[in-house]
Amino acid sequence: MGEAFGVATGALQVADAGIKLAKTLYDYLDAVRNANKHLKAIALEVQVTSSTLESLGSLLEDHDAEKLCSQNVLRDANAAFKGCGEAFADVDETFKTVIKFDPDGKASVSSSGRWVWPFKKGKVEMLQANLERLETTLLLMLSVLSFAREKARRCVGA
């Protein structure tokens, strides 16, 4: 009876390992299948962050902005700009081996890139979260500066 129990335990352990392996394979194939979707998501995040950078840069170009900005704000803005540049470079480096360009210039995940994608997916998710954090910082700065500019205009007009 003890021997049958040992065999049953062994069978259950092997079955558990098989189930875990199957899940890993399904997750891998799902990541491969959805690589283009993830590429589009990170591209959108880069685009939105770039638009926010442009808006903040335009606001800071205004001659009156110097009157509104403390050195701390300018230092923080510069640090955020630098962080965005580094994040963009990291995204570019991560995707260099994954992206192919069609003759019309449209980017997509290459065939070989699809198979390495699951290994890069975690890094890309981290990069995307970093971009989201930087974008939030930029939006906050943009809101504060816009508010300060509007308040200054009201004071001058009053």
Backbone bond lengths (Angstrom), bond angles and torsions (degrees), N, CA, C in turn:
res aa  C-N    CA-C-N  psi(-1)  N-CA   C-N-CA  omega(-1)  CA-C   N-CA-C  phi
1 M - - - 1.441 - - 1.524 110.54 -
2 G 1.333 120.02 -40.00 1.445 124.11 178.74 1.515 112.18 -62.91
3 E 1.330 115.02 -34.56 1.461 119.22 -179.84 1.524 110.98 -68.32
4 A 1.313 117.81 -40.28 1.463 121.93 178.28 1.538 110.52 -63.81
5 F 1.330 115.18 -38.81 1.462 119.66 178.56 1.531 110.45 -63.51
6 G 1.321 118.00 -41.89 1.464 122.72 178.50 1.518 111.70 -63.33
7 V 1.337 116.09 -41.63 1.464 120.18 178.52 1.533 109.82 -65.45
8 A 1.339 116.69 -42.15 1.464 121.22 179.69 1.528 110.23 -62.92
9 T 1.325 116.50 -42.82 1.465 120.52 178.71 1.525 110.49 -61.68
10 G 1.330 116.17 -43.98 1.466 120.91 177.74 1.522 111.53 -61.10
11 A 1.330 116.20 -42.10 1.463 120.38 179.73 1.525 110.52 -63.46
12 L 1.327 116.08 -41.90 1.466 120.00 -179.98 1.530 111.26 -65.98
13 Q 1.322 117.45 -37.00 1.462 120.84 178.18 1.527 110.82 -66.24
14 V 1.323 116.30 -42.63 1.469 120.45 178.64 1.527 109.89 -66.30
15 A 1.331 116.69 -40.25 1.467 120.39 178.45 1.526 110.18 -62.57
16 D 1.323 117.08 -42.62 1.464 121.37 178.76 1.528 110.40 -61.66
17 A 1.328 116.49 -42.83 1.467 120.64 177.43 1.521 110.52 -62.47
18 G 1.329 116.35 -39.70 1.470 120.85 178.44 1.516 111.99 -64.76
19 I 1.311 116.59 -41.75 1.470 120.77 178.71 1.522 110.09 -63.64
20 K 1.321 116.76 -43.06 1.467 120.53 178.29 1.522 110.95 -63.63
21 L 1.323 117.45 -41.31 1.458 121.58 178.24 1.528 110.51 -63.59
22 A 1.326 117.03 -44.21 1.466 120.49 179.00 1.524 110.72 -60.03
23 K 1.332 117.07 -43.57 1.468 120.75 178.52 1.522 110.37 -61.92
24 T 1.318 116.70 -43.44 1.464 120.74 178.44 1.522 110.69 -60.16
25 L 1.324 116.89 -43.93 1.475 120.92 179.84 1.525 111.00 -65.20
26 Y 1.336 117.13 -43.34 1.460 120.21 177.61 1.528 111.17 -62.63
27 D 1.327 116.94 -42.29 1.465 121.05 177.84 1.528 110.73 -62.78
28 Y 1.322 116.46 -41.19 1.459 121.51 178.73 1.531 110.06 -61.98
29 L 1.329 116.19 -49.06 1.464 120.18 -179.42 1.526 111.60 -64.49
30 D 1.325 116.58 -36.33 1.460 120.19 177.05 1.528 110.28 -63.89
31 A 1.320 116.42 -42.07 1.469 120.14 178.13 1.527 110.36 -64.08
32 V 1.332 117.57 -40.80 1.457 121.35 178.44 1.527 109.63 -62.23
33 R 1.320 115.98 -45.25 1.463 121.65 -177.87 1.530 111.31 -64.40
34 N 1.318 117.62 -34.86 1.462 121.55 -175.44 1.530 113.84 -98.62
35 A 1.316 117.23 14.64 1.471 120.31 -177.28 1.524 111.60 -58.63
36 N 1.345 117.70 -43.90 1.469 119.77 -179.89 1.522 111.24 -62.40
37 K 1.330 117.01 -37.63 1.461 121.03 178.80 1.531 110.46 -62.17
38 H 1.318 116.88 -42.65 1.466 121.06 178.79 1.530 111.05 -67.27
39 L 1.316 116.10 -37.47 1.463 120.72 177.13 1.528 110.19 -61.74
40 K 1.327 117.04 -42.90 1.463 120.60 178.86 1.525 111.07 -65.43
41 A 1.317 116.97 -37.43 1.470 120.55 -179.84 1.529 110.99 -64.85
42 I 1.320 117.49 -44.25 1.468 119.58 -179.79 1.531 109.71 -70.18
43 A 1.335 117.44 -34.65 1.467 120.32 177.11 1.527 110.27 -63.13
44 L 1.320 117.05 -41.49 1.468 120.69 177.89 1.526 110.64 -63.50
45 E 1.328 116.59 -41.01 1.471 120.42 179.24 1.522 110.86 -63.29
46 V 1.329 117.07 -41.24 1.468 120.86 177.92 1.527 109.79 -65.10
47 Q 1.332 117.01 -41.76 1.467 121.33 -179.75 1.528 111.27 -63.60
48 V 1.324 117.32 -45.39 1.465 120.76 -179.29 1.529 110.46 -65.85
49 T 1.320 116.57 -41.25 1.463 120.10 178.39 1.527 110.30 -63.75
50 S 1.329 116.84 -40.05 1.462 120.99 178.23 1.526 111.21 -63.90
51 S 1.315 117.15 -41.57 1.471 120.83 178.33 1.526 110.77 -62.94
52 T 1.322 116.10 -40.55 1.461 120.42 178.52 1.529 109.85 -65.72
53 L 1.326 117.05 -40.21 1.464 120.89 176.33 1.524 110.85 -60.32
54 E 1.336 116.54 -43.39 1.464 120.27 178.57 1.528 111.26 -60.84
55 S 1.318 116.17 -44.70 1.469 120.12 -179.69 1.522 111.28 -62.44
56 L 1.302 115.92 -45.14 1.462 119.67 179.75 1.523 110.82 -67.02
57 G 1.329 116.52 -41.08 1.468 120.64 177.71 1.519 111.59 -61.51
58 S 1.339 117.17 -41.67 1.472 120.85 178.37 1.517 111.06 -64.32
59 L 1.312 116.23 -41.04 1.460 120.28 179.03 1.527 111.04 -64.49
60 L 1.317 116.30 -39.58 1.470 120.02 -179.70 1.526 112.14 -73.54
61 E 1.338 117.63 -22.46 1.466 121.24 177.82 1.524 111.99 -69.59
62 D 1.312 115.49 -25.96 1.456 121.14 179.87 1.528 109.15 -56.50
63 H 1.322 116.90 132.93 1.473 121.41 -177.50 1.523 112.38 -60.07
64 D 1.316 116.50 -32.08 1.460 119.58 179.92 1.526 111.98 -74.09
65 A 1.327 117.28 -13.83 1.464 120.79 -177.40 1.529 111.22 -62.32
66 E 1.317 116.32 -34.32 1.469 119.22 -179.85 1.520 111.70 -60.62
67 K 1.322 116.16 -33.55 1.457 120.18 178.75 1.538 111.26 -71.40
68 L 1.321 115.81 -27.57 1.462 120.87 -176.02 1.525 113.15 -87.95
69 C 1.307 115.83 -23.01 1.470 120.00 -171.00 1.518 112.35 -99.28
70 S 1.286 115.37 130.29 1.459 119.61 171.10 1.528 107.34 -82.07
71 Q 1.306 115.88 167.58 1.464 120.00 176.74 1.525 110.53 -61.81
72 N 1.321 116.95 -33.00 1.469 120.63 178.86 1.523 111.16 -63.99
73 V 1.328 116.52 -42.23 1.464 120.46 179.48 1.521 109.83 -63.75
74 L 1.319 115.95 -45.45 1.468 119.40 179.56 1.525 111.34 -63.93
75 R 1.332 116.81 -39.95 1.463 120.84 178.29 1.534 110.09 -63.99
76 D 1.336 116.05 -44.35 1.460 120.05 -179.87 1.523 111.50 -65.82
77 A 1.330 115.90 -40.02 1.467 120.09 178.22 1.529 110.01 -63.32
78 N 1.305 116.23 -43.74 1.464 120.43 178.99 1.525 111.04 -62.46
79 A 1.327 116.67 -40.55 1.470 120.52 178.06 1.529 110.31 -64.72
80 A 1.327 116.54 -39.73 1.475 119.77 178.30 1.522 110.89 -66.15
81 F 1.342 117.03 -40.69 1.463 120.63 177.64 1.526 110.46 -61.43
82 K 1.321 115.22 -44.93 1.463 120.12 179.43 1.533 109.86 -63.08
83 G 1.333 117.19 -42.48 1.466 121.14 177.98 1.513 112.19 -60.75
84 C 1.326 116.41 -39.70 1.463 120.16 177.72 1.531 111.00 -65.03
85 G 1.321 115.60 -42.83 1.469 119.38 177.93 1.515 111.44 -60.06
86 E 1.328 116.59 -43.15 1.466 120.67 178.03 1.525 111.21 -65.78
87 A 1.332 117.03 -40.60 1.460 120.80 179.05 1.529 110.56 -64.56
88 F 1.343 116.76 -42.00 1.462 119.94 177.89 1.528 110.46 -62.49
89 A 1.325 117.23 -41.39 1.468 121.24 178.75 1.533 110.55 -63.84
90 D 1.331 117.16 -40.11 1.466 121.07 177.98 1.525 110.98 -63.80
91 V 1.327 116.45 -42.74 1.467 120.47 178.39 1.520 109.38 -62.90
92 D 1.319 116.65 -45.79 1.463 121.39 179.86 1.529 110.84 -58.82
93 E 1.315 116.17 -46.70 1.472 120.69 -179.75 1.525 111.18 -62.76
94 T 1.313 116.93 -40.39 1.460 121.47 -178.44 1.523 111.30 -65.95
95 F 1.327 116.82 -36.55 1.458 120.15 -174.82 1.519 114.69 -91.51
96 K 1.315 118.40 -9.38 1.467 120.45 -177.42 1.526 112.87 -52.87
97 T 1.310 116.74 -41.02 1.465 120.16 -176.52 1.524 112.68 -88.57
98 V 1.324 117.27 -2.83 1.463 120.79 -174.09 1.531 111.94 -107.73
99 I 1.318 117.00 -29.49 1.466 121.26 -172.55 1.521 111.69 -92.56
100 K 1.320 114.34 141.85 1.468 121.65 169.57 1.525 106.44 -123.34
101 F 1.312 116.08 154.72 1.459 120.95 178.96 1.514 109.45 -115.56
102 D 1.327 115.60 131.88 1.458 121.74 175.93 1.522 108.55 -72.76
103 P 1.339 117.37 165.25 1.471 119.55 178.25 1.531 113.60 -55.67
104 D 1.343 116.82 -28.83 1.468 119.96 179.09 1.527 112.45 -85.00
105 G 1.358 117.35 4.36 1.461 121.87 177.09 1.512 114.97 89.70
106 K 1.324 117.20 0.74 1.465 120.61 -179.65 1.530 109.47 -76.37
107 A 1.335 115.19 131.84 1.465 120.70 -178.71 1.516 110.64 -90.10
108 S 1.316 115.45 144.06 1.466 121.95 173.18 1.519 107.79 -153.01
109 V 1.302 115.50 170.53 1.455 120.25 179.81 1.529 108.38 -78.77
110 S 1.323 116.31 129.02 1.465 120.70 179.80 1.521 110.16 -69.75
111 S 1.326 116.10 163.87 1.462 120.22 179.59 1.522 111.05 -59.33
112 S 1.320 116.59 -46.32 1.465 119.26 178.58 1.520 110.75 -68.69
113 G 1.327 115.93 -33.06 1.457 120.78 178.58 1.515 112.57 -63.62
114 R 1.336 116.26 -32.76 1.471 119.66 178.10 1.524 111.07 -61.75
115 W 1.300 116.13 -36.68 1.469 119.26 -175.75 1.521 112.59 -79.33
116 V 1.328 117.27 -24.59 1.469 118.87 176.45 1.521 111.32 -93.43
117 W 1.338 115.76 -10.95 1.453 120.42 -177.51 1.523 113.58 -52.66
118 P 1.316 119.63 -47.17 1.475 118.25 -178.37 1.524 113.34 -56.99
119 F 1.322 117.08 -27.37 1.466 119.88 178.82 1.526 111.70 -78.66
120 K 1.324 116.59 -23.06 1.465 121.50 -179.60 1.523 111.61 -96.63
121 K 1.310 116.45 -14.59 1.461 121.34 -173.47 1.530 112.21 -56.35
122 G 1.316 118.06 -43.68 1.461 121.03 179.98 1.511 111.97 -61.65
123 K 1.327 116.78 -42.30 1.467 120.39 179.12 1.516 110.29 -66.11
124 V 1.324 116.93 -40.23 1.452 120.64 -179.88 1.523 110.68 -65.51
125 E 1.317 117.23 -38.93 1.466 120.17 177.06 1.525 110.61 -63.41
126 M 1.324 116.56 -37.79 1.459 120.52 176.83 1.531 110.46 -66.11
127 L 1.324 116.93 -42.95 1.461 121.06 178.24 1.527 110.74 -63.69
128 Q 1.325 116.51 -39.82 1.457 120.56 179.41 1.527 110.69 -64.91
129 A 1.319 116.86 -41.52 1.465 120.63 177.55 1.532 110.20 -63.80
130 N 1.322 117.26 -38.48 1.461 121.27 177.95 1.526 110.51 -64.33
131 L 1.328 116.69 -42.59 1.463 120.06 177.59 1.529 110.78 -62.96
132 E 1.315 116.94 -41.09 1.465 120.52 178.48 1.530 110.57 -62.10
133 R 1.321 116.60 -40.93 1.470 120.87 178.71 1.526 110.17 -64.55
134 L 1.318 116.82 -45.44 1.468 120.50 179.24 1.526 110.82 -63.62
135 E 1.321 116.13 -41.01 1.462 120.10 179.28 1.524 110.94 -62.69
136 T 1.315 117.08 -40.78 1.463 121.05 177.64 1.527 110.26 -61.98
137 T 1.317 116.48 -42.38 1.464 120.83 177.43 1.524 110.71 -61.23
138 L 1.326 116.14 -45.17 1.463 120.31 -179.87 1.524 111.60 -64.11
139 L 1.331 116.22 -41.87 1.467 119.85 178.96 1.523 111.38 -63.69
140 L 1.319 116.22 -38.57 1.456 119.55 177.16 1.527 110.67 -63.96
141 M 1.325 116.67 -45.07 1.472 120.20 177.70 1.526 110.58 -61.14
142 L 1.316 116.10 -43.02 1.459 121.13 179.76 1.526 110.54 -60.84
143 S 1.310 116.53 -43.60 1.468 120.79 179.26 1.523 111.61 -64.27
144 V 1.310 116.57 -44.69 1.466 120.71 -179.46 1.527 110.46 -63.47
145 L 1.326 116.81 -45.56 1.468 119.71 -179.66 1.525 111.58 -67.20
146 S 1.326 116.76 -38.85 1.470 119.76 177.54 1.521 110.29 -63.37
147 F 1.305 116.01 -42.17 1.462 120.66 178.07 1.529 110.62 -63.08
148 A 1.331 116.58 -45.10 1.466 120.77 -179.99 1.525 110.74 -62.91
149 R 1.321 117.04 -40.80 1.464 120.58 179.66 1.526 110.55 -65.02
150 E 1.316 116.25 -43.14 1.459 120.65 179.33 1.532 110.90 -64.30
151 K 1.313 115.81 -41.24 1.467 120.66 178.92 1.527 110.22 -64.50
152 A 1.323 117.22 -41.16 1.461 121.00 178.62 1.523 111.25 -64.43
153 R 1.321 116.98 -38.88 1.476 120.62 178.58 1.528 110.41 -64.27
154 R 1.319 116.17 -39.80 1.466 119.64 179.34 1.533 111.06 -64.99
155 C 1.332 115.67 -39.95 1.469 119.91 179.79 1.511 111.33 -65.52
156 V 1.332 116.48 -39.27 1.459 121.09 -179.62 1.521 109.79 -70.07
157 G 1.320 116.53 -38.84 1.459 121.23 -178.60 1.514 113.10 -76.00
158 A 1.333 117.83 -18.22 1.459 120.04 -176.38 1.502 113.56 -80.24
